[in-house]
Amino acid sequence: MTRRLVLLLGISALIEPLLGYNVLMATLGGTKSHTVPFVALGTSLSSRGHNVTLLSAFSGPAANNGLRELVPSILEAYVENFTSEWDLVGARFRNELPISPWDAMRYGWESCEALLRDTASTAGLRKPDGNPRARWDVAVIDGAFPECLLGILHGENVPTIMLNTVALYSGSIMRQGNPSPWSVTPYFGKVMTQDMNFYQRVLNVAAQFTLKIMHWITISIYLRPTLQKYLGDHIPDDLYNLTAEVPLTLQNNHYTVADSVPYLSNVVNVACLHCRPAMQLNSDLESFLRRGFVFVSMGSSVQASGMPEALRQIFVAVFSALPYNVIWKWEGAKIKDLPTNVRTAAWWPQQELLGHPKLRAFVSHGGLLSLHEAAYHGAPTLVLPVFCDHDGNAAQAEKLGYALVMDLAGISISALHEGILKVAALHNNSYREAAKKRSTLLRDLPIDSRELATWWVIHVAKHGGADHLKSSIRYMSTFHYYSIDVAIFYITSLILIIYGLKKLCWRAIGQDVFKKKID
């Protein structure tokens, strides 16, 4: 009987991996672009026979790619209502804040509460299909607003990985022990890189400190009570520890497309997870592109059709004067004064266009995924940053030479026209040469980013976690990490030694003077 039991257990242990791991992926990101790296990784895992479920606020991305989709209806409605109020391009054009700090903060706990109110989805998040007997073999969660998801999964004993979709945000990996000194860690919301002058470093410290306070308020005052309200008191008081205990982060970054950064072994660079070679376009579109073309796209998070009329007229005037055709991602109604050299649509096959040999320039909003695609396909780019990390992404691309950055605030017809022609030039074009170099470097890696990320997810599932990647640094205080206490000890000791020697010297001198007086 015992032998049969051992044999059955042995067979089940061998069969389970063959049947595939149950992989949970989850993002609370407020824009559809957050789902893109998850879908790319999920389809790679699914092709290897694993069972992948993606929770997000957006219907379609997962299901359209053969993955199981979990879209809580309350969360979906909340995100749709939250983003419908945005006037991103208009605000940037007027030189205003596209999103207020309060809106950025409240999204963290309001989106979490929207998820928690959907009890069926919460149950499906904690267990596959809400089945109490089933369990996830590994969970991959977004580095944007991870505390809510970590709180829900707390106590489920699920090996967890973080996929940091916002590459320039270092808060989560810093709490896991990675060095992120503000002297070389620029705030992602400003046009800055590691090469900051004194004035920029002053601004950077102020921005980073403010961000830290905002995050503490969000987590400690609002999010923790929200989680405890729905899940009970087993939610720990210090949610920061949940982030610190995540053993592995897949960072949507790479030294070929950004500054070189010192990471511990618990961070793996997997930039361009979703990038792929361009495929053939239909004959009608091919004939339109034959003249040479400029591709204009503000991504999925920014609605170009919502731009102010004055800015739309600037775009139309510039496009009509270009010696190229223009492909424009435009989600609104048909434009009456559209020039004959311009085609618009709500969706275009972006990677096919960026990889097309007749592409002259790419006009982008500065989204991370778009800039990674531009680098991958060697597309010279003009960036018009709008909000969030767009400024930081644009600064990185400009530093690497493949992008020209312009500000929407106060932009003119002549400036935009000149900028596009500069980036699109066929000869003596430094932007094109730099883009080609980035493409060569990004493709010349020992292992493809998607393959690397897939291997790590399977590795963590196979071994039931990755505690061997955790660093003791995550427990260290600032005093301990920078040895401030040791410095104080040595400085104090030196002062005492100097003071003691000074006293001895004065005493010796005094005794010598006293002897001379007696003599």
FIVEXDREN-385254 format. One record per residue (C-alpha): chain; x, y, z negated. Coordinates in steps of 0.2 Angstrom, whole numbers. Layout:
<sites>
- chain x y z
- A X Y Z
...
</sites>
This chain:
<sites>
- chain x y z
- A 0 0 0
- A 14 12 -5
- A 24 8 11
- A 8 12 22
- A 5 28 13
- A 24 33 16
- A 22 28 34
- A 6 38 36
- A 14 53 28
- A 29 51 39
- A 19 50 55
- A 8 65 50
- A 24 75 47
- A 30 71 65
- A 13 74 73
- A 9 91 65
- A 23 100 74
- A 18 92 90
- A 0 98 87
- A 6 116 85
- A 8 128 71
- A -7 139 65
- A 0 156 68
- A -9 172 62
- A -5 189 70
- A -13 204 63
- A -12 223 66
- A -22 238 59
- A -14 250 71
- A -26 263 77
- A -21 262 95
- A -22 248 108
- A -3 249 111
- A 0 241 94
- A -7 224 101
- A 4 224 116
- A 20 216 107
- A 9 204 98
- A 0 198 114
- A 17 196 122
- A 24 185 107
- A 7 176 105
- A 6 170 123
- A 24 164 122
- A 20 154 106
- A 4 148 114
- A 13 142 129
- A 23 131 117
- A 7 123 110
- A 4 133 95
- A -13 139 89
- A -12 158 89
- A -25 170 82
- A -24 189 83
- A -33 201 72
- A -35 219 78
- A -48 233 80
- A -48 230 99
- A -58 217 109
- A -50 210 125
- A -31 210 123
- A -30 193 115
- A -44 184 123
- A -39 190 140
- A -22 182 137
- A -29 165 131
- A -27 169 112
- A -40 167 99
- A -47 184 95
- A -53 191 78
- A -60 208 79
- A -70 214 64
- A -85 224 70
- A -84 236 56
- A -65 239 58
- A -68 241 77
- A -82 254 75
- A -71 263 62
- A -56 265 73
- A -67 270 88
- A -75 284 78
- A -58 289 70
- A -50 291 87
- A -65 298 96
- A -62 314 87
- A -44 316 93
- A -39 330 105
- A -21 325 106
- A -16 333 123
- A -26 349 120
- A -18 351 102
- A -1 349 108
- A -4 361 123
- A -10 374 110
- A 5 371 99
- A -6 363 85
- A -4 347 75
- A -12 333 85
- A -17 324 69
- A -17 332 52
- A -7 324 38
- A -23 320 28
- A -30 311 43
- A -14 301 45
- A -15 296 26
- A -34 292 25
- A -32 280 40
- A -22 269 29
- A -35 265 16
- A -51 268 26
- A -46 256 39
- A -42 243 26
- A -59 246 18
- A -67 244 35
- A -59 227 36
- A -63 221 18
- A -81 225 20
- A -82 212 34
- A -81 197 22
- A -81 184 36
- A -66 192 45
- A -57 193 28
- A -60 175 25
- A -54 171 43
- A -39 181 39
- A -34 172 24
- A -38 154 31
- A -40 148 49
- A -58 150 53
- A -62 153 35
- A -59 135 31
- A -53 133 13
- A -44 117 17
- A -34 124 32
- A -19 136 30
- A -8 147 41
- A 9 140 44
- A 16 158 47
- A 9 175 48
- A 16 190 59
- A 9 207 53
- A 12 224 60
- A 24 235 51
- A 12 250 53
- A 1 249 37
- A 7 232 31
- A 1 234 13
- A -17 231 16
- A -14 214 26
- A -1 209 13
- A -13 212 -1
- A -26 201 8
- A -14 187 11
- A -7 189 -7
- A -8 172 -16
- A -11 162 0
- A 7 156 0
- A 9 160 19
- A 26 163 26
- A 26 180 32
- A 35 190 46
- A 34 209 50
- A 33 215 68
- A 38 233 67
- A 29 241 82
- A 35 259 78
- A 54 256 80
- A 59 273 72
- A 49 270 56
- A 62 263 43
- A 51 263 27
- A 47 245 27
- A 64 238 31
- A 72 250 19
- A 61 242 5
- A 68 226 11
- A 86 232 7
- A 91 239 24
- A 102 254 23
- A 93 269 30
- A 102 285 24
- A 93 301 29
- A 109 308 36
- A 108 296 51
- A 89 291 50
- A 79 304 59
- A 61 307 56
- A 52 299 70
- A 40 314 72
- A 53 326 77
- A 65 328 93
- A 80 322 83
- A 93 307 85
- A 107 302 73
- A 117 317 80
- A 109 330 69
- A 117 346 65
- A 116 354 47
- A 99 363 51
- A 92 347 58
- A 97 337 43
- A 89 350 31
- A 73 348 41
- A 75 329 41
- A 77 327 23
- A 62 338 20
- A 51 328 32
- A 57 311 25
- A 54 316 7
- A 37 323 12
- A 33 306 21
- A 38 297 6
- A 27 306 -5
- A 12 304 7
- A 15 286 8
- A 16 284 -12
- A -1 294 -13
- A -9 283 0
- A -3 266 -8
- A -4 270 -26
- A -19 282 -28
- A -30 275 -14
- A -26 259 -6
- A -22 249 -22
- A -39 253 -30
- A -48 249 -13
- A -39 231 -13
- A -43 228 -31
- A -61 233 -28
- A -64 220 -15
- A -52 206 -20
- A -50 208 -39
- A -36 211 -51
- A -25 198 -44
- A -19 212 -32
- A -2 217 -40
- A -1 235 -46
- A 15 238 -36
- A 11 235 -18
- A 28 240 -13
- A 35 223 -20
- A 24 214 -7
- A 33 223 7
- A 50 220 -1
- A 47 201 -2
- A 44 199 17
- A 59 190 22
- A 61 194 41
- A 56 209 52
- A 56 208 71
- A 61 226 75
- A 54 233 91
- A 71 241 95
- A 88 238 102
- A 105 246 103
- A 103 247 122
- A 88 258 121
- A 91 267 105
- A 105 272 92
- A 115 258 85
- A 109 255 67
- A 117 244 53
- A 104 230 49
- A 105 216 37
- A 102 198 44
- A 83 200 39
- A 81 212 54
- A 80 205 72
- A 80 217 87
- A 67 212 99
- A 64 228 110
- A 54 225 126
- A 45 210 121
- A 32 213 134
- A 43 218 148
- A 44 207 164
- A 49 208 182
- A 37 218 194
- A 25 208 204
- A 19 211 222
- A 5 224 224
- A -9 224 236
- A -6 230 254
- A -17 246 252
- A -8 252 237
- A 9 247 245
- A 5 258 261
- A 1 273 249
- A 18 271 240
- A 28 269 255
- A 32 288 256
- A 39 288 239
- A 29 291 223
- A 28 299 206
- A 19 289 193
- A 10 299 179
- A 3 290 164
- A -1 295 146
- A -3 278 140
- A -17 269 131
- A -17 280 115
- A -18 297 124
- A -33 301 136
- A -27 312 150
- A -45 316 155
- A -47 325 138
- A -34 338 142
- A -39 356 143
- A -45 363 160
- A -30 375 161
- A -18 360 159
- A -27 350 171
- A -26 364 184
- A -7 365 181
- A -5 346 184
- A -15 347 200
- A -6 362 207
- A 11 354 203
- A 6 337 211
- A -1 346 227
- A 16 354 230
- A 27 338 228
- A 35 330 243
- A 29 313 236
- A 13 304 233
- A 6 303 215
- A -2 289 206
- A -11 296 191
- A -19 287 176
- A -35 297 174
- A -49 290 164
- A -62 304 167
- A -74 308 181
- A -68 311 199
- A -58 327 201
- A -66 338 214
- A -50 348 219
- A -39 332 219
- A -25 334 232
- A -24 321 246
- A -7 315 240
- A -14 309 223
- A -24 294 218
- A -32 292 201
- A -39 277 191
- A -42 272 173
- A -29 258 174
- A -14 255 185
- A -2 240 185
- A 12 250 176
- A 26 238 176
- A 23 234 195
- A 24 253 198
- A 39 256 187
- A 48 242 196
- A 44 247 213
- A 59 252 224
- A 49 268 231
- A 47 275 213
- A 55 292 212
- A 50 297 194
- A 39 292 179
- A 30 306 170
- A 26 299 152
- A 19 304 135
- A 34 296 127
- A 26 280 120
- A 39 267 114
- A 32 254 125
- A 32 265 141
- A 50 271 138
- A 56 253 135
- A 47 248 152
- A 56 263 160
- A 73 258 154
- A 69 239 159
- A 64 244 176
- A 77 258 178
- A 64 272 181
- A 70 290 178
- A 58 298 167
- A 50 315 163
- A 43 315 145
- A 29 326 138
- A 28 320 120
- A 11 321 112
- A 10 315 94
- A 17 302 81
- A 33 295 87
- A 33 302 104
- A 45 316 100
- A 58 304 92
- A 56 291 106
- A 59 305 119
- A 74 311 110
- A 82 294 110
- A 78 292 129
- A 85 310 132
- A 101 306 123
- A 104 290 133
- A 102 301 149
- A 87 293 158
- A 74 305 152
- A 71 324 153
- A 60 330 139
- A 48 345 141
- A 36 352 128
- A 17 353 133
- A 16 369 123
- A 18 384 135
- A 22 373 150
- A 20 382 167
- A 17 376 185
- A 35 381 190
- A 43 373 175
- A 34 356 177
- A 37 356 196
- A 55 359 194
- A 57 346 180
- A 49 332 191
- A 59 337 206
- A 75 336 195
- A 71 319 189
- A 65 312 206
- A 80 318 216
- A 87 305 228
- A 105 310 227
- A 117 316 213
- A 103 311 200
- A 111 307 183
- A 94 302 176
- A 92 288 189
- A 110 282 186
- A 107 282 167
- A 91 272 170
- A 99 259 180
- A 113 257 167
- A 100 255 153
- A 91 242 164
- A 107 232 167
- A 111 232 148
- A 94 228 143
- A 93 213 155
- A 111 207 151
- A 107 199 134
- A 112 182 128
- A 94 178 125
- A 78 186 130
- A 69 196 117
- A 53 186 119
- A 63 170 117
- A 72 176 102
- A 56 182 93
- A 47 165 97
- A 62 155 90
- A 62 165 74
- A 43 163 71
- A 44 144 74
- A 60 144 63
- A 50 152 48
- A 35 141 51
- A 46 125 52
- A 55 129 35
- A 40 136 26
- A 48 153 24
- A 65 162 25
- A 70 166 8
- A 88 164 13
- A 87 180 23
- A 81 191 8
- A 94 202 1
- A 96 207 -18
- A 98 225 -12
- A 79 226 -12
- A 79 226 -31
- A 92 239 -33
- A 88 257 -39
- A 95 272 -30
- A 107 274 -45
- A 113 256 -43
- A 114 256 -24
- A 124 271 -22
- A 134 267 -38
- A 129 284 -45
- A 130 277 -63
- A 148 271 -59
- A 152 288 -52
- A 146 297 -68
- A 156 284 -78
- A 172 288 -69
- A 169 307 -69
- A 165 307 -87
- A 180 296 -91
- A 191 308 -81
- A 185 323 -90
- A 187 315 -107
- A 205 309 -102
- A 209 327 -95
- A 202 334 -111
- A 211 322 -122
- A 228 326 -113
- A 225 344 -114
- A 222 343 -133
- A 238 333 -135
- A 248 345 -125
- A 242 360 -134
- A 245 351 -151
- A 263 346 -145
- A 266 364 -139
- A 259 371 -156
- A 270 360 -166
- A 285 365 -156
- A 282 383 -158
- A 279 381 -177
- A 296 372 -178
- A 305 386 -169
- A 297 399 -181
- A 303 389 -196
- A 321 388 -189
</sites>
